[in-house]
Amino acid sequence: MKITLIIPAKNESESLPKVLDELKNFDYETIIILKNNDESTIKSISNYKTKIVYQDGFGYGDALIKGIDSVKTEYFCIFNADGSFNPKEIDNMLKKIIEQKLDLIFASRYQKNSGSDDDTIVTLIGNYFFSFLGKIFFRLNITDILYTFLIGKTEEVKKLNLKSKDFRFCVELPIKAKKNNMKMISVSSYERKRIAGKKKVNEIKDGLLILISMIKLFFK
């Protein structure tokens, strides 16, 4: 086994079982990140063979850091619990990261043969804006900086000492990776419509926090 899927699944009782059903067709280890008081989601997957890691802290980034720290395989993949990521894309991403000897590979909705059924005009503009800032100020060669469908080399990413507990994780990871001379690329991806629920991102609040985070990282 080369890869473990990290699946943050806060309040995803309706969609997570369907995602795990789809993943039965693939030979991947899975780690579900949950709060121990998320009883409905925990109950929804009680009959599934998957590892659950309980989150002590709060926030999306905190869940991902907890997940990465728990991975034992050579590679990890951040994978949504809402059904928007297509597991059929993982093998191609994993093949590329191995063949090209990369440290990280990012899926992108904004390259040739890519797209999204779940993007909004606000998130579209935000992603273009922050991806542009990443290219200009950090020379990042990724085209969808806020899209966290990615595969990384576990031990190399653990060395980055990631700290962001919320959605600022999205920019902290590639920026710190670039500063540490890690090799990364973007590949085309198609985001599916989420099965249920709403986006957990507050576009204005989280966008401002991400912008401040990028400014701080630029001057460090």
C-alpha angles and dihedrals in degrees: 000000000000103000142044124198114224108207117186103200112177110167094348099131093132099048105029097073090052090050091050090048089056092047091057086081090064133063099234132131113233134206117192115203113210143154111248090235093057089101098164094055093043091051092047092063099036091116095049125096101232137120117253119204114193117224116229096188133044136259142045095275092048090054092051094048089050089050095048091049088054097052118108100177125092093251136031132198126205105222129180122237093214099075096249095117119073113224090204088075094059098078092053091049092047092048091052095047090052099042094045093041093235130164097211137015121193126202114226133200092196105064133085113300092014137105146134141253091192106046120111128205089255095052090042092056091042093052093048091048097049093040088053091051089049091053095046101041103028103022091237113174094204122109104202107041098172096049106097099196096120145133122222140182101255103217094042093052092047088060091061091076093220115204110174112118097188137036090308083085086080093069100028092063100054094037094052090043090054092048088053092051094247116163117241143160139180125240130193118270138172117222113214126213110274115253096229144340133042133285110276091212120103096211097205100038096040092042091056092048091049091050092051090047092053091050091051092047090050092058096043 
